[in-house]
Amino acid sequence: METFESLVRAEFAPKNTYLNTASTGLLPARTVAAMRTAIEAAAVGTPTDMFDDVEASRAAFARLTRVPAGRVAAGASVAVYSGLIAAALPSGAEVLTAEADFSSVVNPFHMRPDLKVRAVPLERIAESVRPGTALVAVSAAQSADGRVADLPVLRAAAQEHGARTYVDASQAAGWFDLDAGAYDYVASVGFKWLFCPRGVAFLVTPEDFGGLDPIFAGWVAGEAPWDSCYGLVEELAHSARRFDESPALFSYAGARHSLALLEEVGLDAVRAHDLALADRFRAGLDALGHEPVASPGSPIVSVPGLGRRQRELSAAGIEVSDRAGNLRAAFHLYNTPGDVDRLLAALAG
């Protein structure tokens, strides 16, 4: 049986110190190989069954987030799913969001001028739910600085006031202990912590679809897709597949293998690994006299005032991000204590 370390070494071989998963995760070797096979097969007229890859990916994401596969739609963009949820709200509905949350989560609600969008600090979002709040939309982990929302408290506040919950798990799915079934809607891209290629995203809906209308339904949303190619789709899928976008098939050809890797390693092991590296970095920052944004329990660490050093670090082979003036480092499965120490040494220089 492969050990954690040997499995990771077999799948990842970064040529730099890559600490930028919050922007884009690295692709495992098995994913690259599967995509190459699919592309080469398509080039000679013998394409693989990439729709089977979509279904395998859907099922894997469902297992990772602890929901039935029938509650999962497959697409390419969180913004599209935010727009789908926004379209389902009645005129005048109040949407509560966190200040400076990622635009794909909040902007579609602002595109409906008849909705009332209210933003509050992340730390106050649960206490800010009130009678008349129709929806609370928030990222599980903030993109800019890694702060983690207190989702159980938020869920309880929403239930008390009859509000629905919408969680963007793009910066959480792949390391976070997420029970997607506890919320009305959960969306996530796959190209960050899930190791998937760009063009992969998922939406978890309630069993009864939570009032969503399949307003962009095409042939893939039919109960029998190949019988739904022309004219009106007579019978929509009985599952959340009715909310599928026409899939980016080559991306899903790889995604099933990325998600399989996460299942093999196990989210508990990934989370422990990621958080240990983030804590090592925080301790090193303290020794250097730098105070990061408080984000306990997150593998994303942002340091105010150091974002300006991103280009210098990149030139030295250390990939991080500059977000809102902060230096943002994100630690994941393919990172090591040596990577942390290399970044700390560069910051000390």
HELIX and SHEET records of a PDB file:
HELIX    1   1 PHE A    4  GLU A   11  1                                   8    
HELIX    2   2 ALA A   29  ALA A   43  1                                  15    
HELIX    3   3 MET A   50  THR A   65  1                                  16    
HELIX    4   4 ALA A   69  ARG A   71  5                                   3    
HELIX    5   5 VAL A   78  ALA A   87  1                                  10    
HELIX    6   6 SER A  103  HIS A  110  1                                   8    
HELIX    7   7 LEU A  122  ARG A  124  5                                   3    
HELIX    8   8 LEU A  151  HIS A  161  1                                  11    
HELIX    9   9 ALA A  180  ALA A  182  5                                   3    
HELIX   10  10 PHE A  209  GLY A  211  5                                   3    
HELIX   11  11 TRP A  219  ALA A  221  5                                   3    
HELIX   12  12 PRO A  225  ASP A  227  5                                   3    
HELIX   13  13 ALA A  240  PHE A  243  5                                   4    
HELIX   14  14 LEU A  249  VAL A  265  1                                  17    
HELIX   15  15 LEU A  267  LEU A  288  1                                  22    
HELIX   16  16 GLY A  307  ARG A  309  5                                   3    
HELIX   17  17 GLN A  310  ALA A  315  1                                   6    
HELIX   18  18 PRO A  337  ALA A  348  1                                  12    
SHEET    1   A 2 THR A  17  TYR A  18  0                                        
SHEET    2   A 2 ILE A 318  GLU A 319  1                                        
SHEET    1   B 7 VAL A  72  GLY A  75  0                                        
SHEET    2   B 7 ALA A 201  VAL A 204 -1                                        
SHEET    3   B 7 TYR A 185  VAL A 189 -1                                        
SHEET    4   B 7 ARG A 164  ASP A 168  1                                        
SHEET    5   B 7 THR A 133  SER A 139  1                                        
SHEET    6   B 7 GLU A  94  ALA A  98  1                                        
SHEET    7   B 7 LYS A 116  VAL A 120  1                                        
SHEET    1   C 3 ILE A 300  PRO A 304  0                                        
SHEET    2   C 3 ASN A 326  ALA A 330 -1                                        
SHEET    3   C 3 SER A 321  ARG A 323 -1                                        
END                                                                             
